Amino acid sequence: MNWFLNALTSGIGRKVIMSLTGLFLILFLIIHLAGNLQLLKSDGRDAFNVYSHFMGSNPLIQLVSKGNFFFILLHIFVSMTLVIKNRRAR
């Protein structure tokens, strides 16, 4: 377990965390865009209403929403630590 924490706190480990959280955030944006594009369908907004009801009532989606907030904060924190570490190295 100690090797895992050492790997995550190394420079490369932090960059891996940055890339994984960044990929998750990009995936979230693509799914969010696909859902919002349902407004353009010519079905009287029924598809968007079904989508929005599903997003608001599904507990798994609510968990992913909270996880998204956590990943945003983690992404910001790790980027700040990488910037500080890089400035100290210079």
C-alpha positions in Angstrom: 0.0 0.0 0.0 2.9 2.3 0.7 4.2 1.9 -2.9 0.8 3.0 -4.2 0.7 6.2 -2.1 4.3 6.9 -3.2 3.4 6.4 -6.8 0.4 8.7 -6.5 2.3 11.5 -4.8 5.2 11.4 -7.3 5.3 13.9 -10.1 4.2 11.3 -12.7 1.4 10.0 -10.4 0.0 13.5 -10.0 0.1 13.9 -13.7 -1.8 10.6 -14.1 -4.4 11.9 -11.6 -4.7 15.1 -13.6 -5.2 13.2 -16.8 -7.8 10.8 -15.4 -9.8 13.6 -13.7 -9.6 15.7 -16.9 -10.9 12.8 -19.0 -13.8 12.3 -16.6 -14.6 16.0 -16.8 -14.5 16.0 -20.6 -16.7 12.9 -20.6 -19.2 14.6 -18.3 -19.3 17.6 -20.7 -19.9 15.5 -23.8 -22.8 13.6 -22.1 -24.2 16.9 -20.8 -24.0 18.4 -24.3 -25.7 15.3 -25.8 -28.6 15.7 -23.3 -29.0 19.4 -23.9 -29.0 18.9 -27.7 -32.3 17.0 -27.3 -33.9 20.5 -27.0 -33.3 20.7 -30.8 -35.5 17.7 -31.6 -38.9 18.6 -33.1 -41.0 16.4 -30.7 -42.5 19.1 -28.6 -39.6 18.9 -26.0 -40.7 15.4 -24.9 -37.3 13.9 -25.3 -35.7 16.6 -23.2 -38.4 16.3 -20.5 -37.7 12.5 -20.3 -34.0 13.1 -20.1 -34.3 15.8 -17.4 -36.7 13.6 -15.3 -34.2 10.7 -15.6 -31.3 13.0 -14.6 -33.2 14.4 -11.6 -34.6 11.2 -10.2 -31.9 8.5 -10.8 -29.8 8.0 -7.6 -26.8 6.8 -9.6 -26.8 10.0 -11.6 -27.0 12.0 -8.4 -24.0 10.1 -7.1 -22.1 10.8 -10.3 -23.0 14.5 -9.9 -21.5 14.6 -6.5 -18.5 12.7 -7.8 -18.1 15.3 -10.5 -17.8 18.0 -7.9 -15.2 16.0 -6.1 -13.2 15.4 -9.3 -13.3 19.1 -10.1 -11.8 20.0 -6.7 -9.3 17.2 -7.0 -8.2 18.4 -10.4 -7.8 21.9 -9.1 -5.9 20.8 -6.0 -3.5 18.5 -7.9 -2.8 21.2 -10.5 -2.0 23.7 -7.8 0.5 21.3 -6.2 2.1 20.5 -9.5 2.5 24.2 -10.3 4.1 24.8 -6.8 6.4 21.8 -7.2 7.5 22.9 -10.7 8.2 26.5 -9.5 10.3 25.2 -6.6 12.3 23.0 -8.9 13.3 25.9 -11.0 
